[in-house]
Amino acid sequence: PNPALDTSSVCRTIPDLTGPQYALCLKHPDVMEVAVQGLKMAMEECQFQFREHRWNCTSMTKKHNSPYGNRLLHKGYRETAFASAISAAGMSAQIALACAMGNLPACGCNPRMETSTQQWVWKGCQHNVRFGDYFTRKFWGSKKEATNVYSEMDVHNSRAGRMIWRENVRLHCKCHGMSGSCEVRTCWKAASSFRKVGSIIKQKFEQATKVDTDNSSKRSRRLKTARRRKRHIDNTDLVYFERSPNFCEPDKTLDSPGTVGRVCNSSSLHIDSCDTLCCGRGYNTVRLTKIERCQCKFRWCCDVLCKKCLMTSWVTVCK
């Protein structure tokens, strides 16, 4: 923890916080600092999962590496659902890890002692799943606090992201004893790699449920149940209610840069193809030159010596 942490300065760097969120930040600035790291990790994962899509998540990190001020998060799109879910999962994961490492005074290692049927002793310092989930839930709000269809959708999808992350916390063990026997087993709970969590949320994105909205209320529109002919909504399912734009052209209202200048695959028949990614505008073939490490050699004891080589390649980019 940073004893000289300036509470207000940390909170001011996070755009578009609501009153309750800002108050939560002032109360736990050190936790919020870790939470922002979790958001950054989540956006890096988002960019990986959508690297071949027209919307590739790059615009979500424009404001201080925090996606929360992005205009897309205030829409009802399928992409919005993914962004909310992965952001909540990233916050929970990073906070829980920081707790286990003893970096936050508000929480700590979550010790646990158990005994299996084989009388092995299970112990260790595990990720503080409860506190990570608690803080993220407080930040994203609850269903009771949702005042309109957008916030209600945000609450549902962020909860789905937290639950998907929680469900991927597994028991890791190390054996102790003579000749590698497991007379004593030291175990701790830790989350799976965040790449796995991102892949699961991406699958949920592909299977997301479009829901109807109820316009009967003058104060706010509310999410209705899913269309019965489709399927029942599970707590880890993502939901959306607005048709997504094509993301082809720059759109300042969505903080979307469009696909001009994006590298595409001219020989592909999938979503990364030039036909799909360039939205019918065509593409240019350009020569790309960059400096890379090359001809690396290992020198005893502990050095790797490399030369710098000028590498040239031809790539196709959207018009």
C-alpha positions in Angstrom: 0.0 0.0 0.0 1.1 3.5 -0.7 0.9 5.5 2.6 1.2 8.8 0.7 -1.7 8.0 -1.7 -3.6 11.1 -2.5 -7.2 10.0 -2.2 -8.8 12.8 -4.3 -6.2 12.6 -7.1 -6.8 8.8 -7.6 -10.5 9.4 -7.8 -10.2 12.3 -10.1 -8.4 10.2 -12.7 -11.4 7.9 -13.2 -13.9 9.5 -15.5 -17.7 9.7 -15.2 -18.0 8.2 -11.7 -21.4 8.4 -10.2 -21.9 9.9 -6.7 -21.9 6.5 -4.9 -18.9 5.4 -6.9 -16.9 8.5 -6.1 -17.7 8.1 -2.4 -16.6 4.4 -2.6 -13.3 5.6 -4.2 -12.7 8.2 -1.5 -13.3 5.5 1.2 -11.0 3.0 -0.5 -8.6 4.8 -2.8 -6.0 2.0 -2.6 -8.5 -0.6 -3.6 -9.8 1.6 -6.4 -6.2 2.0 -7.7 -6.0 -1.8 -7.9 -9.5 -1.9 -9.5 -8.3 0.4 -12.3 -5.4 -2.0 -12.9 -8.0 -4.7 -13.2 -9.9 -2.6 -15.7 -6.8 -2.2 -17.8 -6.2 -5.9 -17.7 -9.8 -6.5 -18.8 -9.4 -4.1 -21.7 -6.3 -5.8 -22.9 -8.2 -9.1 -22.8 -11.1 -7.4 -24.7 -8.7 -6.3 -27.4 -7.3 -9.8 -27.7 -10.7 -11.4 -28.0 -12.0 -8.9 -30.6 -8.7 -8.4 -32.5 -10.3 -9.7 -35.7 -13.7 -7.8 -35.3 -14.7 -4.4 -36.7 -15.2 -3.3 -33.1 -11.9 -4.3 -31.5 -12.1 -2.6 -28.1 -9.2 -0.2 -28.7 -11.4 2.9 -28.0 -12.3 1.6 -24.5 -8.9 2.6 -23.1 -8.8 6.2 -24.3 -9.6 7.8 -21.0 -6.8 7.0 -18.5 -6.9 3.3 -19.4 -10.4 3.2 -17.9 -13.4 2.0 -20.0 -15.9 3.4 -17.6 -16.2 6.8 -19.3 -16.7 5.3 -22.8 -20.0 6.1 -24.4 -20.4 2.6 -25.6 -21.1 1.5 -22.0 -24.2 3.6 -22.0 -25.8 1.7 -24.9 -27.7 -1.5 -25.1 -25.5 -3.3 -27.6 -24.1 -6.8 -27.5 -20.6 -5.3 -27.3 -21.7 -3.2 -24.3 -22.7 -6.5 -22.6 -19.2 -7.9 -23.1 -17.4 -4.8 -22.0 -19.4 -4.7 -18.7 -18.8 -8.4 -18.0 -15.1 -8.4 -18.7 -14.6 -5.2 -16.8 -16.3 -6.5 -13.7 -14.4 -9.8 -14.0 -11.1 -7.9 -14.3 -11.8 -5.7 -11.3 -12.7 -8.7 -9.1 -9.7 -10.7 -10.2 -7.1 -8.0 -9.6 -8.6 -7.0 -6.2 -8.7 -10.6 -5.0 -5.1 -11.1 -6.0 -4.0 -8.0 -4.3 -5.7 -9.1 -1.1 -4.0 -12.5 -1.2 -0.6 -10.7 -1.6 -1.2 -8.5 1.4 -1.2 -5.3 -0.6 -4.5 -3.9 0.7 -5.2 -3.1 4.4 -9.0 -3.3 3.7 -8.6 -7.1 3.1 -6.1 -9.8 3.3 -5.3 -13.4 2.5 -8.3 -15.5 2.8 -6.9 -18.5 4.9 -8.8 -21.7 5.1 -8.2 -25.1 6.7 -9.9 -28.2 5.5 -9.5 -31.9 5.8 -10.2 -34.4 3.0 -11.3 -38.0 3.3 -7.7 -39.0 3.1 -6.9 -36.8 6.1 -4.7 -34.5 4.1 -4.3 -31.1 5.6 -5.4 -28.3 3.2 -4.2 -24.9 4.0 -2.7 -21.8 2.4 -3.4 -18.3 1.4 -6.0 -18.1 -1.3 -7.4 -15.3 -3.4 -9.9 -13.2 -1.4 -12.8 -13.9 -3.7 -15.4 -12.6 -1.3 -13.8 -9.1 -1.0 -13.0 -8.8 -4.7 -16.6 -9.7 -5.5 -18.0 -7.4 -2.8 -16.1 -4.3 -3.9 -16.8 -4.8 -7.6 -20.5 -5.3 -6.8 -20.6 -2.1 -4.8 -18.9 -0.2 -7.7 -21.2 -1.5 -10.4 -24.3 -1.2 -8.3 -27.2 -3.5 -7.6 -30.5 -4.3 -9.2 -32.3 -2.2 -6.6 -30.2 0.8 -7.6 -30.8 0.4 -11.4 -33.0 3.4 -12.5 -33.4 2.6 -16.2 -33.0 -0.2 -18.8 -29.3 0.7 -19.4 -28.2 0.5 -15.8 -30.3 -2.6 -15.3 -28.5 -4.3 -18.2 -25.2 -3.1 -16.9 -25.9 -4.6 -13.5 -26.9 -7.9 -15.0 -23.9 -8.2 -17.3 -21.4 -7.1 -14.7 -22.8 -9.7 -12.3 -22.5 -12.3 -15.0 -18.8 -11.4 -15.4 -18.2 -11.7 -11.7 -19.9 -15.0 -11.5 -17.9 -16.4 -14.5 -14.7 -15.3 -12.8 -15.8 -16.8 -9.5 -16.7 -20.1 -11.1 -13.1 -20.4 -12.5 -11.5 -20.1 -9.1 -9.9 -23.5 -8.5 -8.0 -25.3 -5.8 -4.2 -25.5 -6.4 -2.2 -27.9 -4.2 1.4 -28.7 -3.5 2.5 -32.0 -1.9 5.0 -32.3 1.0 6.5 -35.5 2.4 9.3 -38.0 2.0 10.1 -38.9 -1.6 7.4 -36.6 -2.9 4.6 -38.4 -1.0 1.5 -36.4 -0.2 1.6 -36.8 3.6 0.7 -33.1 3.8 -0.9 -31.1 1.1 -0.7 -27.3 1.1 -3.6 -26.0 -0.9 -5.0 -22.6 -1.9 -7.7 -21.3 -4.1 -6.6 -19.1 -7.0 -8.3 -18.0 -10.2 -7.6 -19.6 -13.6 -5.7 -17.5 -16.1 -7.7 -14.4 -17.2 -7.4 -15.6 -20.8 -9.6 -18.5 -19.9 -12.1 -16.2 -18.3 -12.0 -13.9 -21.3 -12.6 -16.8 -23.7 -15.7 -17.9 -21.7 -17.1 -14.4 -21.7 -16.5 -14.2 -25.4 -18.5 -17.4 -25.9 -21.3 -15.8 -23.8 -21.1 -12.8 -26.2 -21.6 -15.1 -29.2 -24.7 -16.6 -27.4 -26.0 -13.4 -25.9 -29.8 -13.1 -25.5 -31.7 -10.2 -27.0 -34.4 -9.1 -24.6 -37.5 -7.0 -24.9 -38.0 -3.7 -23.0 -41.1 -2.6 -21.2 -42.2 0.9 -22.3 -45.2 1.0 -20.0 -43.4 2.9 -17.2 -43.1 6.6 -17.7 -40.2 6.8 -15.3 -38.0 4.2 -16.9 -38.0 1.3 -19.3 -37.3 -2.0 -17.7 -35.8 -5.2 -19.1 -38.5 -7.9 -19.6 -37.9 -11.6 -19.5 -36.2 -13.1 -22.5 -38.3 -14.1 -25.5 -39.6 -17.5 -24.5 -39.0 -19.0 -27.9 -35.2 -18.4 -27.5 -34.2 -19.7 -24.1 -34.2 -19.1 -20.4 -31.7 -16.5 -19.2 -29.1 -17.9 -16.8 -27.2 -15.6 -14.3 -24.0 -16.0 -16.4 -25.7 -15.2 -19.7 -25.1 -11.8 -21.3 -28.1 -9.8 -22.4 -28.6 -6.8 -24.7 -31.6 -5.0 -26.3 -30.3 -2.8 -29.0 -29.1 -3.8 -32.5 -25.4 -3.0 -32.8 -24.1 -0.6 -35.5 -21.7 -1.9 -38.1 -18.7 0.0 -36.7 -17.4 0.7 -40.2 -17.1 4.4 -40.0 -15.8 6.7 -37.2 -18.6 7.6 -34.8 -17.8 10.1 -32.1 -21.1 9.4 -30.3 -19.8 5.9 -29.6 -16.0 6.7 -29.3 -15.7 4.3 -32.2 -12.7 4.9 -34.7 -14.1 2.8 -37.5 -12.0 0.4 -39.6 -10.0 2.8 -41.8 -6.3 1.8 -41.6 -7.0 -1.6 -39.9 -4.8 -4.5 -41.1 -6.9 -7.1 -42.8 -6.4 -10.6 -44.2 -6.9 -10.6 -48.0 -6.9 -14.4 -48.2 -9.3 -15.0 -45.3 -13.0 -16.0 -45.6 -13.7 -15.1 -41.9 -14.4 -12.0 -40.0 -10.8 -10.7 -40.4 -11.1 -10.8 -44.2 -10.6 -7.5 -46.1 -14.1 -7.8 -47.5 -15.7 -7.9 -44.1 -13.3 -5.7 -42.1 -13.1 -3.0 -44.7 -16.9 -2.9 -45.2 -16.7 -3.0 -49.0 -14.4 0.1 -49.2 -11.4 -2.0 -50.5 -7.9 -2.1 -49.2 -4.3 -1.0 -50.0 -1.2 -3.2 -49.9 1.6 -1.3 -48.2 5.1 -2.1 -47.2 5.7 -2.2 -43.4 9.2 -1.7 -42.1 10.2 -2.1 -38.5 13.2 -2.8 -36.3 13.3 -6.2 -34.6 15.8 -8.2 -32.5 17.5 -10.9 -34.6 20.4 -13.3 -34.7 20.3 -13.7 -30.9 23.0 -15.7 -29.2 23.3 -16.9 -25.6 26.5 -15.9 -23.9 27.6 -17.7 -20.7 26.5 -17.2 -18.1 23.4 -15.1 -18.3 23.2 -12.8 -21.2 21.4 -13.0 -24.5 23.0 -10.8 -27.2 21.0 -9.8 -30.2 21.4 -7.6 -33.3 18.9 -5.1 -34.5 17.6 -5.9 -38.0 15.4 -3.9 -40.3 12.5 -6.2 -41.2 10.2 -5.5 -44.2 6.8 -7.1 -44.9 3.8 -6.4 -47.0 0.4 -6.0 -45.3 -3.1 -5.1 -46.5 -4.9 -2.2 -44.8 -8.5 -1.0 -45.1 -9.2 2.1 -47.2 
